[in-house]
Amino acid sequence: MADATKSDAPKAFMAKHRYARITARKARLVADLIRGRGVNDALEVLQFQHKRSAGYFSQLVRSAMANASHKDESVNVNQLVVKDCRADDGPMLQGRMRFRPGPQGRAMPFKKMTAHLTVVLSEVEGEKRSRRKQKATAGKAQEA
């Protein structure tokens, strides 16, 4: 019985970009946009997003899709959903602060931060997908 429950669970496919040269705070703005969306919808949103982290997340989503297609041939890549999308803090670049000239001969410190970006894709079963579509079409019918 334990084996049957494991096979019924949706599979997750992950892609990571460690030490990305962007701050996690800026990357979280884009991560929040694509979390919970389908992969095609997420890629479309990222394509027209004017943020630097959109390019990083676009590559990550494509990489996770490739991982899904290579690992398991039975996965329908078009039915994948962005289950988790994170931007965690990474270390400072070269592990130290830098300095730039300030007024009156002072030194002003600044940090060059990095981030660890993670995207997890999961396949949605056909029944759940169809229920969402039914709710959407029912809502449109009530409006009309």
C-alpha positions as CSV (number, residue, x, y, z in Angstrom):
1,M,0.0,0.0,0.0
2,A,2.9,2.4,0.8
3,D,4.1,2.0,-2.8
4,A,0.7,2.9,-4.3
5,T,0.6,6.2,-2.4
6,K,4.1,7.1,-3.5
7,S,3.2,6.6,-7.2
8,D,0.0,8.7,-6.9
9,A,1.8,11.7,-5.5
10,P,2.6,14.3,-8.1
11,K,6.3,14.4,-9.1
12,A,8.3,17.6,-8.6
13,F,11.1,18.8,-10.9
14,M,13.6,21.3,-9.6
15,A,16.1,23.8,-11.1
16,K,18.5,26.0,-9.1
17,H,20.7,29.0,-9.8
18,R,23.1,29.5,-7.0
19,Y,25.1,32.7,-6.5
20,A,23.1,34.7,-8.9
21,R,24.4,38.2,-9.2
22,I,21.3,39.9,-8.0
23,T,19.8,40.7,-4.5
24,A,17.2,38.4,-3.2
25,R,14.9,41.2,-2.4
26,K,14.7,42.3,-6.0
27,A,14.4,38.7,-7.3
28,R,11.4,38.0,-4.9
29,L,9.3,40.6,-6.8
30,V,9.4,38.4,-9.9
31,A,9.2,35.1,-7.9
32,D,5.9,36.2,-6.4
33,L,4.5,36.9,-9.9
34,I,5.0,33.4,-11.3
35,R,4.3,31.2,-8.2
36,G,1.2,29.0,-8.8
37,R,1.0,29.7,-12.5
38,G,1.2,27.2,-15.4
39,V,4.6,27.1,-17.1
40,N,3.4,28.6,-20.3
41,D,1.7,31.4,-18.5
42,A,4.7,31.9,-16.3
43,L,7.0,32.1,-19.3
44,E,4.7,34.6,-21.0
45,V,4.7,36.8,-17.9
46,L,8.5,36.7,-17.6
47,Q,8.9,37.5,-21.3
48,F,7.2,40.9,-20.8
49,Q,8.6,41.7,-17.3
50,H,11.1,44.6,-17.3
51,K,13.1,43.3,-14.3
52,R,16.6,41.8,-14.4
53,S,15.6,38.8,-12.4
54,A,12.9,37.8,-15.0
55,G,15.7,36.5,-17.3
56,Y,17.1,34.4,-14.5
57,F,13.7,32.9,-13.7
58,S,12.9,32.3,-17.3
59,Q,16.0,30.2,-17.7
60,L,15.2,28.3,-14.5
61,V,11.6,27.5,-15.6
62,R,12.9,26.3,-19.0
63,S,15.6,24.2,-17.2
64,A,13.1,22.6,-14.8
65,M,10.9,21.8,-17.9
66,A,13.8,20.1,-19.5
67,N,14.5,18.2,-16.4
68,A,10.9,17.0,-16.3
69,S,11.0,15.8,-20.0
70,H,14.3,14.0,-19.6
71,K,13.6,12.3,-16.2
72,D,10.1,11.0,-16.9
73,E,8.8,10.5,-20.4
74,S,5.2,10.2,-19.2
75,V,5.1,13.9,-18.0
76,N,3.0,16.3,-20.1
77,V,5.3,19.4,-20.0
78,N,2.3,21.7,-20.8
79,Q,0.5,20.7,-17.7
80,L,3.3,21.6,-15.3
81,V,2.7,24.3,-12.7
82,V,5.2,26.4,-10.8
83,K,4.7,24.8,-7.3
84,D,7.5,26.8,-5.6
85,C,9.6,29.7,-6.6
86,R,12.1,31.2,-4.1
87,A,14.8,33.7,-3.9
88,D,17.0,33.1,-0.9
89,D,19.9,35.3,0.3
90,G,23.4,34.2,-0.8
91,P,26.7,35.4,0.4
92,M,28.4,38.7,-0.4
93,L,30.5,38.7,-3.5
94,Q,34.0,37.7,-2.5
95,G,32.9,37.6,1.1
96,R,33.6,41.3,1.9
97,M,32.2,44.8,1.7
98,R,33.5,47.3,-0.7
99,F,34.1,51.0,-0.3
100,R,33.5,54.0,-2.4
101,P,34.6,57.6,-1.8
102,G,32.4,59.7,0.4
103,P,32.3,63.3,1.3
104,Q,35.1,65.0,3.2
105,G,37.6,62.1,2.6
106,R,35.3,59.4,4.2
107,A,34.9,55.9,2.9
108,M,31.3,54.7,2.3
109,P,30.8,50.9,2.4
110,F,28.5,49.0,0.2
111,K,27.7,45.3,-0.4
112,K,27.5,43.3,-3.5
113,M,25.0,40.7,-2.7
114,T,24.1,37.3,-4.4
115,A,21.0,35.1,-4.3
116,H,20.1,31.5,-4.6
117,L,17.1,31.1,-7.0
118,T,15.0,28.0,-6.9
119,V,12.0,26.9,-9.1
120,V,10.0,23.7,-8.4
121,L,7.6,22.4,-11.0
122,S,4.8,19.9,-10.4
123,E,2.3,18.2,-12.6
124,V,-1.3,18.9,-12.1
125,E,-3.7,16.0,-12.5
126,G,-6.3,16.3,-15.3
127,E,-9.3,16.3,-12.9
128,K,-8.0,19.3,-10.9
129,R,-7.2,21.1,-14.1
130,S,-10.7,20.6,-15.5
131,R,-12.4,21.7,-12.2
132,R,-10.5,25.0,-12.4
133,K,-11.7,25.5,-16.0
134,Q,-15.2,24.7,-15.0
135,K,-15.2,27.3,-12.2
136,A,-13.7,29.9,-14.6
137,T,-16.4,29.3,-17.2
138,A,-19.2,29.2,-14.6
139,G,-18.0,32.6,-13.3
140,K,-18.1,34.0,-16.8
141,A,-21.5,32.6,-17.4
142,Q,-22.9,34.3,-14.3
143,E,-21.4,37.6,-15.3
144,A,-23.1,37.6,-18.7
